[in-house]
Amino acid sequence: MQLQRGEKRSLSDLGVGSNCEVKVEFGLDGIDIAAFGLEPGQKIGDDRYVVLFSNPATPGGEVRMASAGNTATFTLELDRLPANIDRIVFTATHDSRSVGESRPLMVTIDGGKASFDAAAALTNEKAVMLAEIYRHSSGWKIGTIAAGFAGGLAALIGHFGGEVADAPAPPPPPSRSPPR
């Protein structure tokens, strides 16, 4: 099933269980793919639930990432997530180019039970929320987003209530003492 931007579907209606896989395929070198495990209010509560190349799994392994070439694959065990993590948002960022330049930029659920072409809806964003899987009273759902921030990663993390550490200030120049 091809999903459209803004669409929300129950995972069970798609034939997808709580143990599933989300694959993001991209065609632009330098793109970083991540999954943000968010607390209510769509905020980062625990950095250990931000899964990316430098942190490939949550503490209990409920979300695991594997990368190969231009593909990032997330293995999810949704029912094992702590109760305070109610949403996983899959993102793409690039340091200097628009993520929308990536062709393809495809999100696929459970081997093709559903897919979403995110690139078609993008313009100049350097940080993009592609899709999300979230808890709902009726069970887990998927929502397609394809929206983001021209300001890049810092704007995305700020949107989720986090902060990006500034680069450390250069050390002060050595003081010059008068010759003796």
Salt bridges, closest charged atoms under 4 A:
GLU7 OE2 - ARG9 NE 2.75
ASP46 OD2 - ARG48 NH2 2.76
GLU77 OE2 - ARG64 NH1 2.86
GLU77 OE1 - ARG80 NH1 3.21
GLU101 OE1 - ARG97 NH2 2.63
ASP110 OD2 - LYS113 NZ 3.68
GLU132 OE2 - LYS8 NZ 3.92
GLU132 OE1 - ARG87 NH1 2.72
